[in-house]
Amino acid sequence: MTIRVTVWGENVHEHKHEVVGKLYPEGMHGQIAKTLNEDPEIEARTATLQEPEHGLTKEVLANTDVLTWWGHCAHGDVDDAIVDRVQTAVLQGMGLLVLHSGHFAKIFKRLMGTSCALKWREAGEKERLWCCNPGHAIAQGVPHSFELEHTEMYGEPFGIPTPDENVFISWFQGGEVFRSGCTWRRGAGKIFYFRPGHETYPIYYNETIQLILKNAVKWAKPEGTRWTDVRDAPHVPADKAPEPITVHGGSVH
C-alpha cells in the first residue's frame, strides 16, 4: 500500500535569503517531496506555513500516513490549534519526522515535553555521522559512517527525553558530538528526529540523507488503523459493559 506523506515546510528562508532560494529553488519542502516521490512505495505532497490552516487541514491530516516537519525562524507563527490537531493525529497513529531546526517546533516540544534546547555553531564545518544501530529499519543500506562536508553544528546536551532508540550520532570538526537520529513513540504514533538539513547547505541533495528519509518514512508509517478515540475518553455505561455488572456506590459523573 502506498505511504501518503505530507512534507511540511516553513517556506520562509527560501524567499528571504538569496543563498537559500538559489540552493532550493522549489523550496526545501519541494526538494524533500521530490526525493520521497522517487520511491514507488511513497506518494508525497507539500504543505507550507503560508497556506490556510498552514496546509494542515483535518482532511489533509486524515489522509496523511507520515508528516515531515522543517521549521526554523517562524516557530511562533504556527497556530496552536494546528499544533493540537497534529498532536492528535500523531497520538492516533500518524508518523512524524522532525528535521533539523524543527527541534524547536511547537509540535516537537509538545510531544517531547522538554526544552529540546541544544548548542549550535554555523561555521561550515565537517560532520561525520555514525550509525550506532545498524539493524534498525531506518539504517538499512546506510554506511556505518558517512560525512557531510559543510554543515551547522548541533552539540550536546540536547534537551530531549531519553530516546527509545538512538540510530545515528554525529561528530563535528570542532569536537562536539550530538544524538542526530532518535526515535520515540507517543500514543500509537512513531516519531523520528533527524538533525542534518541546514538551509544554506545542499544536504537534502545528499544520496545517503535521501535514503535515510525514505527509510524513516517507511518505519514511521501507521501500524494499522487510527486510534480515533485517543482524546475522547469515551464513557462506557454499566449496561453496555462486555459482562453483566451491578452498579455499587455513588458517582460524581
FIKOLZA-1660 file (N, C-alpha, C; in steps of 0.1 Angstrom, whole numbers, plus 5000, padded with zeros to 4 digits):
% residues 253
   i   px   py   pz ch aa at
   1 5008 4988 5000  A  M  N
   1 5000 5000 5000  A  M CA
   1 5009 5013 5000  A  M  C
   2 5005 5022 4992  A  T  N
   2 5013 5035 4991  A  T CA
   2 5013 5042 5004  A  T  C
   3 5024 5047 5008  A  I  N
   3 5025 5056 5021  A  I CA
   3 5023 5070 5017  A  I  C
   4 5013 5076 5022  A  R  N
   4 5009 5090 5019  A  R CA
   4 5017 5099 5029  A  R  C
   5 5025 5108 5023  A  V  N
   5 5034 5117 5031  A  V CA
   5 5030 5131 5028  A  V  C
   6 5029 5139 5038  A  T  N
   6 5028 5154 5037  A  T CA
   6 5041 5160 5042  A  T  C
   7 5048 5167 5033  A  V  N
   7 5061 5174 5036  A  V CA
   7 5058 5188 5040  A  V  C
   8 5059 5191 5053  A  W  N
   8 5056 5205 5057  A  W CA
   8 5068 5213 5058  A  W  C
   9 5068 5225 5052  A  G  N
   9 5079 5234 5052  A  G CA
   9 5075 5248 5057  A  G  C
  10 5083 5254 5065  A  E  N
  10 5081 5268 5069  A  E CA
  10 5081 5278 5057  A  E  C
  11 5090 5275 5048  A  N  N
  11 5090 5282 5035  A  N CA
  11 5092 5297 5037  A  N  C
  12 5101 5301 5045  A  V  N
  12 5105 5315 5048  A  V CA
  12 5118 5318 5043  A  V  C
  13 5129 5311 5047  A  H  N
  13 5142 5313 5042  A  H CA
  13 5144 5313 5027  A  H  C
  14 5136 5305 5021  A  E  N
  14 5137 5304 5006  A  E CA
  14 5134 5317 4999  A  E  C
  15 5126 5325 5006  A  H  N
  15 5121 5338 5000  A  H CA
  15 5129 5350 5005  A  H  C
  16 5134 5349 5017  A  K  N
  16 5141 5360 5024  A  K CA
  16 5156 5360 5021  A  K  C
  17 5162 5349 5018  A  H  N
  17 5176 5348 5017  A  H CA
  17 5180 5342 5003  A  H  C
  18 5187 5349 4996  A  E  N
  18 5191 5345 4982  A  E CA
  18 5198 5332 4982  A  E  C
  19 5208 5330 4991  A  V  N
  19 5215 5318 4991  A  V CA
  19 5207 5305 4992  A  V  C
  20 5196 5306 5000  A  V  N
  20 5187 5295 5002  A  V CA
  20 5178 5293 4990  A  V  C
  21 5173 5305 4984  A  G  N
  21 5165 5304 4972  A  G CA
  21 5172 5298 4960  A  G  C
  22 5185 5301 4959  A  K  N
  22 5193 5295 4948  A  K CA
  22 5195 5280 4950  A  K  C
  23 5198 5277 4963  A  L  N
  23 5201 5263 4966  A  L CA
  23 5188 5254 4965  A  L  C
  24 5177 5259 4969  A  Y  N
  24 5164 5252 4969  A  Y CA
  24 5154 5260 4961  A  Y  C
  25 5155 5261 4948  A  P  N
  25 5145 5269 4940  A  P CA
  25 5130 5265 4942  A  P  C
  26 5128 5253 4945  A  E  N
  26 5114 5248 4948  A  E CA
  26 5111 5247 4962  A  E  C
  27 5120 5253 4971  A  G  N
  27 5119 5252 4985  A  G CA
  27 5124 5239 4990  A  G  C
  28 5129 5239 5003  A  M  N
  28 5133 5227 5009  A  M CA
  28 5123 5216 5009  A  M  C
  29 5110 5220 5012  A  H  N
  29 5099 5211 5012  A  H CA
  29 5097 5205 4998  A  H  C
  30 5099 5213 4987  A  G  N
  30 5098 5207 4974  A  G CA
  30 5109 5197 4971  A  G  C
  31 5121 5200 4975  A  Q  N
  31 5132 5190 4973  A  Q CA
  31 5130 5177 4981  A  Q  C
  32 5125 5178 4993  A  I  N
  32 5123 5166 5001  A  I CA
  32 5112 5158 4995  A  I  C
  33 5101 5165 4991  A  A  N
  33 5090 5157 4984  A  A CA
  33 5094 5151 4971  A  A  C
  34 5102 5158 4964  A  K  N
  34 5108 5152 4951  A  K CA
  34 5116 5139 4954  A  K  C
  35 5124 5140 4964  A  T  N
  35 5132 5128 4968  A  T CA
  35 5123 5117 4972  A  T  C
  36 5113 5119 4981  A  L  N
  36 5105 5108 4985  A  L CA
  36 5097 5102 4974  A  L  C
  37 5093 5111 4964  A  N  N
  37 5085 5106 4953  A  N CA
  37 5093 5097 4944  A  N  C
  38 5106 5096 4945  A  E  N
  38 5114 5087 4937  A  E CA
  38 5111 5073 4941  A  E  C
  39 5106 5071 4953  A  D  N
  39 5104 5057 4958  A  D CA
  39 5090 5053 4955  A  D  C
  40 5088 5042 4947  A  P  N
  40 5074 5038 4943  A  P CA
  40 5065 5035 4954  A  P  C
  41 5070 5033 4966  A  E  N
  41 5061 5030 4978  A  E CA
  41 5056 5043 4985  A  E  C
  42 5061 5054 4980  A  I  N
  42 5058 5067 4987  A  I CA
  42 5051 5077 4978  A  I  C
  43 5041 5083 4982  A  E  N
  43 5034 5094 4975  A  E CA
  43 5034 5107 4984  A  E  C
  44 5042 5117 4980  A  A  N
  44 5045 5128 4988  A  A CA
  44 5038 5141 4982  A  A  C
  45 5032 5149 4991  A  R  N
  45 5027 5162 4987  A  R CA
  45 5033 5172 4997  A  R  C
  46 5031 5185 4994  A  T  N
  46 5037 5195 5003  A  T CA
  46 5026 5204 5009  A  T  C
  47 5030 5210 5020  A  A  N
  47 5022 5220 5027  A  A CA
  47 5031 5230 5033  A  A  C
  48 5027 5243 5034  A  T  N
  48 5035 5253 5040  A  T CA
  48 5028 5262 5050  A  T  C
  49 5036 5269 5057  A  L  N
  49 5031 5278 5067  A  L CA
  49 5021 5288 5062  A  L  C
  50 5023 5293 5050  A  Q  N
  50 5016 5304 5044  A  Q CA
  50 5002 5300 5039  A  Q  C
  51 4999 5287 5038  A  E  N
  51 4986 5282 5033  A  E CA
  51 4975 5284 5044  A  E  C
  52 4963 5284 5040  A  P  N
  52 4952 5284 5050  A  P CA
  52 4953 5272 5059  A  P  C
  53 4953 5274 5072  A  E  N
  53 4955 5263 5082  A  E CA
  53 4968 5257 5081  A  E  C
  54 4978 5265 5076  A  H  N
  54 4992 5260 5073  A  H CA
  54 4992 5248 5064  A  H  C
  55 4982 5246 5056  A  G  N
  55 4981 5234 5047  A  G CA
  55 4978 5221 5054  A  G  C
  56 4975 5222 5067  A  L  N
  56 4973 5210 5075  A  L CA
  56 4958 5210 5080  A  L  C
  57 4949 5209 5071  A  T  N
  57 4935 5208 5074  A  T CA
  57 4932 5194 5080  A  T  C
  58 4920 5193 5085  A  K  N
  58 4916 5180 5091  A  K CA
  58 4916 5169 5080  A  K  C
  59 4912 5173 5068  A  E  N
  59 4911 5164 5056  A  E CA
  59 4925 5160 5052  A  E  C
  60 4935 5169 5052  A  V  N
  60 4949 5166 5048  A  V CA
  60 4954 5156 5058  A  V  C
  61 4953 5159 5071  A  L  N
  61 4959 5150 5081  A  L CA
  61 4952 5137 5081  A  L  C
  62 4939 5136 5079  A  A  N
  62 4932 5123 5078  A  A CA
  62 4938 5114 5067  A  A  C
  63 4944 5121 5057  A  N  N
  63 4949 5113 5045  A  N CA
  63 4964 5114 5045  A  N  C
  64 4970 5116 5057  A  T  N
  64 4985 5116 5058  A  T CA
  64 4989 5104 5067  A  T  C
  65 4998 5096 5062  A  D  N
  65 5003 5085 5070  A  D CA
  65 5016 5090 5078  A  D  C
  66 5024 5098 5071  A  V  N
  66 5036 5103 5077  A  V CA
  66 5037 5118 5074  A  V  C
  67 5040 5126 5084  A  L  N
  67 5042 5141 5082  A  L CA
  67 5056 5144 5085  A  L  C
  68 5063 5151 5076  A  T  N
  68 5077 5156 5079  A  T CA
  68 5076 5171 5082  A  T  C
  69 5085 5176 5091  A  W  N
  69 5083 5189 5096  A  W CA
  69 5097 5196 5096  A  W  C
  70 5098 5207 5088  A  W  N
  70 5110 5215 5088  A  W CA
  70 5106 5230 5091  A  W  C
  71 5111 5235 5102  A  G  N
  71 5109 5249 5106  A  G CA
  71 5121 5255 5112  A  G  C
  72 5122 5268 5113  A  H  N
  72 5134 5274 5119  A  H CA
  72 5131 5288 5125  A  H  C
  73 5127 5298 5116  A  C  N
  73 5126 5312 5121  A  C CA
  73 5112 5316 5124  A  C  C
  74 5102 5307 5122  A  A  N
  74 5088 5311 5124  A  A CA
  74 5081 5301 5132  A  A  C
  75 5087 5295 5142  A  H  N
  75 5080 5285 5150  A  H CA
  75 5068 5292 5157  A  H  C
  76 5070 5304 5161  A  G  N
  76 5059 5311 5169  A  G CA
  76 5047 5314 5160  A  G  C
  77 5049 5314 5147  A  D  N
  77 5038 5317 5138  A  D CA
  77 5028 5306 5136  A  D  C
  78 5032 5294 5140  A  V  N
  78 5023 5282 5139  A  V CA
  78 5012 5283 5149  A  V  C
  79 5000 5282 5144  A  D  N
  79 4988 5284 5152  A  D CA
  79 4987 5272 5162  A  D  C
  80 4984 5275 5174  A  D  N
  80 4983 5264 5185  A  D CA
  80 4972 5254 5181  A  D  C
  81 4961 5259 5175  A  A  N
  81 4951 5250 5171  A  A CA
  81 4955 5239 5161  A  A  C
  82 4965 5243 5152  A  I  N
  82 4970 5234 5143  A  I CA
  82 4980 5224 5150  A  I  C
  83 4987 5229 5160  A  V  N
  83 4996 5220 5168  A  V CA
  83 4987 5210 5175  A  V  C
  84 4976 5214 5181  A  D  N
  84 4967 5205 5187  A  D CA
  84 4962 5194 5177  A  D  C
  85 4959 5198 5165  A  R  N
  85 4954 5189 5155  A  R CA
  85 4965 5179 5151  A  R  C
  86 4977 5184 5149  A  V  N
  86 4988 5175 5145  A  V CA
  86 4991 5165 5157  A  V  C
  87 4991 5170 5169  A  Q  N
  87 4994 5161 5181  A  Q CA
  87 4984 5150 5181  A  Q  C
  88 4971 5153 5179  A  T  N
  88 4961 5143 5180  A  T CA
  88 4963 5133 5169  A  T  C
  89 4967 5138 5157  A  A  N
  89 4969 5128 5146  A  A CA
  89 4981 5119 5149  A  A  C
  90 4992 5124 5156  A  V  N
  90 5003 5115 5159  A  V CA
  90 4998 5105 5170  A  V  C
  91 4991 5110 5180  A  L  N
  91 4986 5100 5190  A  L CA
  91 4977 5090 5184  A  L  C
  92 4970 5093 5174  A  Q  N
  92 4962 5083 5167  A  Q CA
  92 4969 5074 5158  A  Q  C
  93 4982 5077 5155  A  G  N
  93 4990 5067 5147  A  G CA
  93 4997 5073 5135  A  G  C
  94 4996 5086 5132  A  M  N
  94 5003 5092 5121  A  M CA
  94 5018 5093 5125  A  M  C
  95 5027 5090 5116  A  G  N
  95 5041 5091 5119  A  G CA
  95 5046 5106 5117  A  G  C
  96 5056 5110 5124  A  L  N
  96 5061 5123 5124  A  L CA
  96 5077 5123 5122  A  L  C
  97 5082 5129 5112  A  L  N
  97 5096 5131 5110  A  L CA
  97 5100 5146 5113  A  L  C
  98 5107 5149 5123  A  V  N
  98 5111 5163 5126  A  V CA
  98 5125 5165 5122  A  V  C
  99 5127 5175 5114  A  L  N
  99 5140 5177 5107  A  L CA
  99 5148 5189 5112  A  L  C
 100 5160 5187 5114  A  H  N
 100 5170 5198 5118  A  H CA
 100 5165 5208 5128  A  H  C
 101 5163 5220 5124  A  S  N
 101 5159 5231 5134  A  S CA
 101 5144 5229 5138  A  S  C
 102 5137 5219 5133  A  G  N
 102 5124 5216 5138  A  G CA
 102 5125 5211 5153  A  G  C
 103 5137 5210 5158  A  H  N
 103 5138 5206 5172  A  H CA
 103 5131 5216 5181  A  H  C
 104 5129 5229 5177  A  F  N
 104 5123 5239 5184  A  F CA
 104 5108 5241 5180  A  F  C
 105 5103 5233 5171  A  A  N
 105 5089 5234 5166  A  A CA
 105 5080 5232 5178  A  A  C
 106 5069 5239 5178  A  K  N
 106 5059 5237 5188  A  K CA
 106 5054 5223 5190  A  K  C
 107 5052 5216 5178  A  I  N
 107 5047 5202 5179  A  I CA
 107 5058 5193 5185  A  I  C
 108 5070 5195 5182  A  F  N
 108 5081 5186 5188  A  F CA
 108 5082 5188 5203  A  F  C
 109 5083 5201 5207  A  K  N
 109 5084 5204 5221  A  K CA
 109 5071 5199 5229  A  K  C
 110 5060 5200 5222  A  R  N
 110 5047 5195 5228  A  R CA
 110 5048 5180 5231  A  R  C
 111 5053 5172 5220  A  L  N
 111 5053 5158 5221  A  L CA
 111 5064 5153 5230  A  L  C
 112 5075 5160 5231  A  M  N
 112 5086 5156 5240  A  M CA
 112 5084 5161 5254  A  M  C
 113 5077 5172 5256  A  G  N
 113 5075 5177 5270  A  G CA
 113 5087 5182 5277  A  G  C
 114 5097 5186 5269  A  T  N
 114 5110 5191 5274  A  T CA
 114 5114 5204 5266  A  T  C
 115 5126 5210 5269  A  S  N
 115 5130 5222 5263  A  S CA
 115 5134 5220 5248  A  S  C
 116 5140 5208 5245  A  C  N
 116 5145 5205 5232  A  C CA
 116 5157 5215 5228  A  C  C
 117 5163 5221 5238  A  A  N
 117 5174 5230 5235  A  A CA
 117 5187 5223 5233  A  A  C
 118 5196 5230 5226  A  L  N
 118 5209 5224 5223  A  L CA
 118 5219 5235 5220  A  L  C
 119 5232 5232 5219  A  K  N
 119 5242 5241 5215  A  K CA
 119 5244 5241 5200  A  K  C
 120 5248 5253 5194  A  W  N
 120 5249 5253 5179  A  W CA
 120 5261 5263 5175  A  W  C
 121 5265 5261 5163  A  R  N
 121 5275 5269 5157  A  R CA
 121 5274 5268 5142  A  R  C
 122 5274 5279 5134  A  E  N
 122 5273 5279 5120  A  E CA
 122 5287 5283 5114  A  E  C
 123 5295 5273 5111  A  A  N
 123 5309 5276 5106  A  A CA
 123 5312 5268 5094  A  A  C
 124 5302 5261 5089  A  G  N
 124 5305 5253 5077  A  G CA
 124 5315 5242 5079  A  G  C
 125 5315 5236 5091  A  E  N
 125 5325 5225 5094  A  E CA
 125 5320 5212 5089  A  E  C
 126 5329 5202 5090  A  K  N
 126 5326 5188 5086  A  K CA
 126 5319 5181 5097  A  K  C
 127 5309 5173 5093  A  E  N
 127 5302 5164 5102  A  E CA
 127 5304 5150 5098  A  E  C
 128 5307 5141 5107  A  R  N
 128 5307 5127 5105  A  R CA
 128 5296 5120 5113  A  R  C
 129 5287 5114 5106  A  L  N
 129 5276 5107 5112  A  L CA
 129 5279 5092 5113  A  L  C
 130 5277 5086 5125  A  W  N
 130 5279 5072 5128  A  W CA
 130 5266 5065 5130  A  W  C
 131 5264 5054 5124  A  C  N
 131 5253 5046 5126  A  C CA
 131 5255 5037 5138  A  C  C
 132 5248 5040 5149  A  C  N
 132 5250 5032 5161  A  C CA
 132 5240 5021 5163  A  C  C
 133 5231 5019 5153  A  N  N
 133 5221 5008 5154  A  N CA
 133 5219 5003 5140  A  N  C
 134 5229 4996 5135  A  P  N
 134 5229 4992 5120  A  P CA
 134 5217 4983 5117  A  P  C
 135 5211 4976 5127  A  G  N
 135 5200 4967 5124  A  G CA
 135 5187 4974 5123  A  G  C
 136 5186 4987 5126  A  H  N
 136 5174 4994 5126  A  H CA
 136 5169 4996 5112  A  H  C
 137 5155 4997 5111  A  A  N
 137 5149 4998 5097  A  A CA
 137 5154 5011 5091  A  A  C
 138 5156 5022 5098  A  I  N
 138 5159 5035 5093  A  I CA
 138 5174 5034 5087  A  I  C
 139 5182 5025 5092  A  A  N
 139 5196 5024 5089  A  A CA
 139 5199 5015 5077  A  A  C
 140 5189 5009 5072  A  Q  N
 140 5191 4998 5061  A  Q CA
 140 5197 5005 5049  A  Q  C
 141 5209 4999 5044  A  G  N
 141 5216 5004 5033  A  G CA
 141 5225 5016 5035  A  G  C
 142 5225 5021 5048  A  V  N
 142 5233 5033 5051  A  V CA
 142 5247 5028 5056  A  V  C
 143 5258 5035 5052  A  P  N
 143 5271 5031 5056  A  P CA
 143 5272 5032 5072  A  P  C
 144 5282 5025 5077  A  H  N
 144 5284 5026 5092  A  H CA
 144 5288 5040 5096  A  H  C
 145 5294 5048 5086  A  S  N
 145 5297 5062 5089  A  S CA
 145 5297 5069 5075  A  S  C
 146 5294 5082 5075  A  F  N
 146 5295 5090 5063  A  F CA
 146 5296 5104 5067  A  F  C
 147 5301 5113 5058  A  E  N
 147 5304 5126 5061  A  E CA
 147 5296 5136 5053  A  E  C
 148 5294 5148 5059  A  L  N
 148 5288 5159 5052  A  L CA
 148 5299 5170 5053  A  L  C
 149 5303 5175 5041  A  E  N
 149 5315 5184 5040  A  E CA
 149 5313 5197 5048  A  E  C
 150 5302 5203 5046  A  H  N
 150 5299 5215 5053  A  H CA
 150 5285 5215 5060  A  H  C
 151 5285 5219 5073  A  T  N
 151 5272 5218 5080  A  T CA
 151 5272 5227 5092  A  T  C
 152 5260 5229 5098  A  E  N
 152 5259 5236 5110  A  E CA
 152 5261 5226 5122  A  E  C
 153 5268 5230 5132  A  M  N
 153 5270 5221 5144  A  M CA
 153 5258 5222 5153  A  M  C
 154 5254 5211 5158  A  Y  N
 154 5245 5210 5169  A  Y CA
 154 5252 5202 5180  A  Y  C
 155 5252 5206 5192  A  G  N
 155 5260 5199 5202  A  G CA
 155 5252 5196 5215  A  G  C
 156 5257 5186 5222  A  E  N
 156 5251 5182 5235  A  E CA
 156 5254 5192 5246  A  E  C
 157 5246 5193 5256  A  P  N
 157 5234 5185 5258  A  P CA
 157 5222 5189 5250  A  P  C
 158 5215 5179 5246  A  F  N
 158 5203 5180 5238  A  F CA
 158 5191 5178 5248  A  F  C
 159 5182 5188 5250  A  G  N
 159 5172 5187 5260  A  G CA
 159 5160 5179 5256  A  G  C
 160 5162 5166 5254  A  I  N
 160 5151 5157 5249  A  I CA
 160 5149 5146 5260  A  I  C
 161 5138 5140 5261  A  P  N
 161 5137 5128 5269  A  P CA
 161 5145 5117 5263  A  P  C
 162 5150 5107 5271  A  T  N
 162 5158 5096 5266  A  T CA
 162 5151 5090 5254  A  T  C
 163 5157 5089 5243  A  P  N
 163 5151 5083 5231  A  P CA
 163 5148 5068 5233  A  P  C
 164 5138 5063 5227  A  D  N
 164 5135 5049 5227  A  D CA
 164 5147 5041 5220  A  D  C
 165 5151 5048 5209  A  E  N
 165 5162 5042 5201  A  E CA
 165 5171 5054 5196  A  E  C
 166 5184 5052 5196  A  N  N
 166 5193 5062 5190  A  N CA
 166 5200 5055 5178  A  N  C
 167 5196 5060 5166  A  V  N
 167 5201 5054 5154  A  V CA
 167 5213 5060 5149  A  V  C
 168 5215 5073 5150  A  F  N
 168 5227 5080 5145  A  F CA
 168 5233 5089 5155  A  F  C
 169 5246 5091 5155  A  I  N
 169 5253 5100 5164  A  I CA
 169 5263 5108 5155  A  I  C
 170 5264 5121 5157  A  S  N
 170 5273 5129 5149  A  S CA
 170 5285 5134 5157  A  S  C
 171 5296 5135 5150  A  W  N
 171 5308 5142 5154  A  W CA
 171 5311 5153 5145  A  W  C
 172 5315 5165 5151  A  F  N
 172 5318 5176 5143  A  F CA
 172 5333 5180 5144  A  F  C
 173 5337 5187 5133  A  Q  N
 173 5351 5190 5132  A  Q CA
 173 5356 5198 5144  A  Q  C
 174 5347 5206 5150  A  G  N
 174 5351 5214 5162  A  G CA
 174 5352 5206 5174  A  G  C
 175 5348 5193 5174  A  G  N
 175 5349 5185 5185  A  G CA
 175 5337 5180 5192  A  G  C
 176 5325 5187 5190  A  E  N
 176 5313 5183 5196  A  E CA
 176 5307 5170 5191  A  E  C
 177 5298 5164 5198  A  V  N
 177 5290 5153 5194  A  V CA
 177 5275 5156 5196  A  V  C
 178 5267 5148 5189  A  F  N
 178 5252 5151 5190  A  F CA
 178 5244 5138 5187  A  F  C
 179 5233 5136 5194  A  R  N
 179 5224 5125 5190  A  R CA
 179 5216 5129 5179  A  R  C
 180 5220 5125 5167  A  S  N
 180 5214 5131 5154  A  S CA
 180 5202 5123 5148  A  S  C
 181 5200 5111 5153  A  G  N
 181 5188 5103 5148  A  G CA
 181 5182 5095 5159  A  G  C
 182 5171 5100 5164  A  C  N
 182 5164 5095 5176  A  C CA
 182 5150 5091 5174  A  C  C
 183 5145 5081 5180  A  T  N
 183 5131 5077 5178  A  T CA
 183 5123 5077 5192  A  T  C
 184 5110 5079 5191  A  W  N
 184 5101 5078 5202  A  W CA
 184 5088 5073 5197  A  W  C
 185 5080 5068 5206  A  R  N
 185 5065 5065 5204  A  R CA
 185 5057 5074 5213  A  R  C
 186 5047 5080 5207  A  R  N
 186 5037 5087 5215  A  R CA
 186 5023 5083 5211  A  R  C
 187 5016 5077 5220  A  G  N
 187 5003 5070 5217  A  G CA
 187 5006 5059 5207  A  G  C
 188 4998 5060 5196  A  A  N
 188 5000 5050 5185  A  A CA
 188 5010 5055 5174  A  A  C
 189 5015 5067 5176  A  G  N
 189 5024 5073 5165  A  G CA
 189 5039 5071 5168  A  G  C
 190 5047 5071 5157  A  K  N
 190 5061 5070 5158  A  K CA
 190 5067 5083 5154  A  K  C
 191 5078 5087 5161  A  I  N
 191 5085 5100 5158  A  I CA
 191 5099 5097 5156  A  I  C
 192 5105 5104 5146  A  F  N
 192 5119 5103 5143  A  F CA
 192 5125 5117 5142  A  F  C
 193 5134 5121 5150  A  Y  N
 193 5141 5133 5148  A  Y CA
 193 5154 5131 5141  A  Y  C
 194 5157 5139 5130  A  F  N
 194 5169 5137 5122  A  F CA
 194 5175 5151 5120  A  F  C
 195 5188 5152 5125  A  R  N
 195 5194 5165 5126  A  R CA
 195 5199 5172 5113  A  R  C
 196 5205 5165 5104  A  P  N
 196 5210 5171 5092  A  P CA
 196 5199 5179 5084  A  P  C
 197 5203 5190 5078  A  G  N
 197 5193 5197 5070  A  G CA
 197 5194 5212 5071  A  G  C
 198 5205 5218 5074  A  H  N
 198 5206 5233 5075  A  H CA
 198 5204 5239 5061  A  H  C
 199 5197 5250 5061  A  E  N
 199 5191 5256 5049  A  E CA
 199 5202 5262 5039  A  E  C
 200 5214 5265 5044  A  T  N
 200 5224 5271 5035  A  T CA
 200 5234 5261 5029  A  T  C
 201 5231 5248 5031  A  Y  N
 201 5240 5237 5026  A  Y CA
 201 5231 5227 5018  A  Y  C
 202 5237 5221 5008  A  P  N
 202 5229 5212 4999  A  P CA
 202 5227 5198 5005  A  P  C
 203 5223 5197 5018  A  I  N
 203 5222 5185 5025  A  I CA
 203 5211 5176 5019  A  I  C
 204 5200 5182 5015  A  Y  N
 204 5189 5173 5010  A  Y CA
 204 5191 5168 4996  A  Y  C
 205 5203 5171 4990  A  Y  N
 205 5207 5165 4978  A  Y CA
 205 5216 5153 4980  A  Y  C
 206 5221 5151 4992  A  N  N
 206 5230 5140 4995  A  N CA
 206 5222 5127 4995  A  N  C
 207 5228 5118 4987  A  E  N
 207 5221 5105 4985  A  E CA
 207 5219 5097 4998  A  E  C
 208 5228 5097 5007  A  T  N
 208 5227 5090 5019  A  T CA
 208 5216 5096 5028  A  T  C
 209 5215 5109 5028  A  I  N
 209 5205 5116 5036  A  I CA
 209 5191 5113 5030  A  I  C
 210 5191 5113 5016  A  Q  N
 210 5178 5109 5009  A  Q CA
 210 5174 5095 5013  A  Q  C
 211 5183 5086 5013  A  L  N
 211 5180 5072 5017  A  L CA
 211 5174 5071 5031  A  L  C
 212 5180 5078 5040  A  I  N
 212 5176 5078 5054  A  I CA
 212 5161 5084 5055  A  I  C
 213 5158 5094 5048  A  L  N
 213 5145 5100 5048  A  L CA
 213 5135 5090 5043  A  L  C
 214 5138 5083 5032  A  K  N
 214 5129 5073 5027  A  K CA
 214 5127 5061 5036  A  K  C
 215 5138 5057 5042  A  N  N
 215 5137 5046 5052  A  N CA
 215 5129 5050 5064  A  N  C
 216 5130 5063 5068  A  A  N
 216 5123 5068 5080  A  A CA
 216 5108 5069 5078  A  A  C
 217 5104 5073 5066  A  V  N
 217 5090 5073 5062  A  V CA
 217 5084 5059 5063  A  V  C
 218 5091 5049 5058  A  K  N
 218 5086 5035 5058  A  K CA
 218 5086 5030 5073  A  K  C
 219 5095 5034 5081  A  W  N
 219 5095 5030 5095  A  W CA
 219 5083 5036 5103  A  W  C
 220 5081 5049 5100  A  A  N
 220 5071 5057 5108  A  A CA
 220 5057 5055 5103  A  A  C
 221 5054 5048 5093  A  K  N
 221 5040 5047 5088  A  K CA
 221 5032 5040 5098  A  K  C
 222 5019 5042 5098  A  P  N
 222 5010 5036 5109  A  P CA
 222 5010 5021 5108  A  P  C
 223 5008 5015 5120  A  E  N
 223 5008 5000 5121  A  E CA
 223 4994 4995 5123  A  E  C
 224 4985 5000 5114  A  G  N
 224 4971 4996 5115  A  G CA
 224 4962 5008 5114  A  G  C
 225 4950 5006 5118  A  T  N
 225 4940 5017 5117  A  T CA
 225 4943 5028 5128  A  T  C
 226 4938 5040 5125  A  R  N
 226 4939 5051 5135  A  R CA
 226 4932 5048 5148  A  R  C
 227 4938 5051 5159  A  W  N
 227 4932 5050 5172  A  W CA
 227 4924 5063 5174  A  W  C
 228 4911 5063 5169  A  T  N
 228 4904 5075 5167  A  T CA
 228 4898 5081 5180  A  T  C
 229 4897 5073 5191  A  D  N
 229 4891 5078 5204  A  D CA
 229 4902 5082 5214  A  D  C
 230 4914 5085 5209  A  V  N
 230 4926 5087 5217  A  V CA
 230 4924 5098 5227  A  V  C
 231 4917 5109 5223  A  R  N
 231 4915 5121 5231  A  R CA
 231 4901 5121 5237  A  R  C
 232 4892 5113 5233  A  D  N
 232 4878 5114 5237  A  D CA
 232 4875 5108 5250  A  D  C
 233 4882 5098 5255  A  A  N
 233 4879 5091 5268  A  A CA
 233 4865 5087 5268  A  A  C
 234 4860 5079 5259  A  P  N
 234 4845 5076 5258  A  P CA
 234 4840 5069 5271  A  P  C
 235 4828 5073 5275  A  H  N
 235 4822 5067 5287  A  H CA
 235 4815 5054 5282  A  H  C
 236 4817 5043 5290  A  V  N
 236 4810 5030 5288  A  V CA
 236 4800 5028 5299  A  V  C
 237 4788 5030 5297  A  P  N
 237 4778 5029 5308  A  P CA
 237 4777 5014 5313  A  P  C
 238 4772 5012 5325  A  A  N
 238 4772 4999 5331  A  A CA
 238 4764 4989 5322  A  A  C
 239 4753 4994 5316  A  D  N
 239 4745 4984 5309  A  D CA
 239 4751 4981 5295  A  D  C
 240 4763 4987 5292  A  K  N
 240 4770 4984 5279  A  K CA
 240 4783 4977 5282  A  K  C
 241 4786 4973 5294  A  A  N
 241 4798 4966 5297  A  A CA
 241 4798 4952 5290  A  A  C
 242 4810 4947 5286  A  P  N
 242 4810 4934 5280  A  P CA
 242 4804 4923 5288  A  P  C
 243 4805 4924 5301  A  E  N
 243 4799 4914 5310  A  E CA
 243 4789 4921 5319  A  E  C
 244 4778 4914 5324  A  P  N
 244 4768 4920 5332  A  P CA
 244 4774 4924 5346  A  P  C
 245 4771 4936 5350  A  I  N
 245 4776 4941 5363  A  I CA
 245 4765 4949 5370  A  I  C
 246 4766 4950 5383  A  T  N
 246 4757 4957 5392  A  T CA
 246 4764 4970 5397  A  T  C
 247 4758 4981 5395  A  V  N
 247 4764 4994 5400  A  V CA
 247 4764 4995 5415  A  V  C
 248 4775 4998 5421  A  H  N
 248 4776 5000 5435  A  H CA
 248 4782 5014 5438  A  H  C
 249 4778 5020 5449  A  G  N
 249 4784 5032 5453  A  G CA
 249 4779 5044 5446  A  G  C
 250 4783 5056 5450  A  G  N
 250 4779 5069 5444  A  G CA
 250 4788 5072 5432  A  G  C
 251 4785 5083 5426  A  S  N
 251 4793 5088 5415  A  S CA
 251 4791 5103 5413  A  S  C
 252 4802 5110 5409  A  V  N
 252 4801 5125 5407  A  V CA
 252 4798 5127 5392  A  V  C
 253 4797 5117 5384  A  H  N
 253 4795 5119 5369  A  H CA
 253 4780 5117 5366  A  H  C
% end
